[in-house]
Amino acid sequence: MSSEWPLWEVFIRGQHGLNHRHVGSLHAPDAELAIKNARDVYTRRNEGVSIWVVKSVDIAASSPSDKGPLFEPSNSKVYRHPTFFEIPEEVGHM
Amino acid sequence: MYAQLVKSEGMKSAAELSPQERAFQDRIDRGEKIEPKEWMPEGYRKTLIRQIGQHAHSEIVGQLPEGNWITRAPTLERKAILLAKVQDEAGHGLYLYCAAETLGVSRDQLLAKLHDGSMKYSSIFNYPTLNWADIGAVGWLVDGAAIMNQVQLQKTSYGPYSRAMIRICKEESFHQRQGYDIMMKMAQGTAEQKAMAQDALDRFWYPALMMFGPSDKDSVHSTQSMAWKIKINTNDELRQKFVDQTVPQAEYLGLKIPDPNLKWNEEKKGYDFSEPDWSEFFEVIAGNGPCNKERLGARVKAWEDGAWFRDGLLAHAEKAQARRAAARVAAE
């Protein structure tokens, strides 16, 4: 009976200067083959200049049910945005 | 395409929904995407696994009728193009299996269900590809019908499925155009080549129409799936769009759609056309199409013949990891 290859999450840097972005996942026996498979599946049309892979089980994620406690506190802190402050026109661009 | 006759769970009326189910439906109605770890009704999860799984199976079984022609493509360029298309289909299967896996089922479990016949794939791949013109017809009609279905599914409510569809649609357009390119070459070629193109259209027309699934009036699973936005358009709506789009393309090729009842209907701004033979469709779905045994047999053989290789790579990975761990301990 075969055991299943682990699942890897794939992150691709689309162009120089941009962040790696999650593009999908795949199965592979190890990191080296995960990168090769990611090259074959996710960069068939010049989509990337760099690949990261990480085992899915190694990703820690926030829980959807914590959405409120995690993110709502920032809603009331409008002063974190530059638009909160009014700068007189005479001062010019700031 | 690709998902026909997906069994959905029973539709509940608004009054029967629990508060949690009501809140879920409200999110869908607002157009929010549902993401993997979020709460979802069990029926939503099950229906999605069936639909995405069937869709994934269709992608990989769909490689077989075309892979059959890679070694016999008429030129090196055509061979390279067909190879790229068949590779794309493997990738499409991969995206979809991964989307299904976010719902708590593993890819190997899904494959086991394909191989034992308890999950289906699209009926279209149980028809043979007899000559090179068939490869043109498959790209033009089969991928054309697939696009028609997949474009609307980009808006489906389940995030991972929607994102897989967006990637697939980008690539699918290449598939349809390469098919039409073959058809143009054949239709503008010698009388024999044109006859081959017509013959391929004659054989693939009705099976392509069947890809959208049974008529709405016989489609018992649609209502709940549409409420959940697992499905966006009805089977008949998509079939109509496909016919309206394809008829002018056939006219350009100088080929005739094999339907004596095909006629422009000014009132509905679309074509009237004949329904496919639905008894044939149900026979093919039940496993009695021209190539069902061959297709599933090829799948199972590839899976079983590859087992030693999959196991070998995993054993190698485990050994390498153990060696690395030992080296770390020695260095400390």
Boltz contact constraints between the chains, C-beta under 6 A:
constraints:
  - contact:
      token1: [A, 2]
      token2: [B, 307]
      max_distance: 6.0
  - contact:
      token1: [A, 2]
      token2: [B, 310]
      max_distance: 6.0
  - contact:
      token1: [A, 2]
      token2: [B, 311]
      max_distance: 6.0
  - contact:
      token1: [A, 4]
      token2: [B, 106]
      max_distance: 6.0
  - contact:
      token1: [A, 4]
      token2: [B, 108]
      max_distance: 6.0
  - contact:
      token1: [A, 24]
      token2: [B, 95]
      max_distance: 6.0
  - contact:
      token1: [A, 24]
      token2: [B, 98]
      max_distance: 6.0
  - contact:
      token1: [A, 25]
      token2: [B, 98]
      max_distance: 6.0
  - contact:
      token1: [A, 29]
      token2: [B, 313]
      max_distance: 6.0
  - contact:
      token1: [A, 29]
      token2: [B, 314]
      max_distance: 6.0
  - contact:
      token1: [A, 29]
      token2: [B, 317]
      max_distance: 6.0
  - contact:
      token1: [A, 30]
      token2: [B, 317]
      max_distance: 6.0
  - contact:
      token1: [A, 41]
      token2: [B, 91]
      max_distance: 6.0
  - contact:
      token1: [A, 41]
      token2: [B, 94]
      max_distance: 6.0
  - contact:
      token1: [A, 64]
      token2: [B, 37]
      max_distance: 6.0
  - contact:
      token1: [A, 64]
      token2: [B, 38]
      max_distance: 6.0
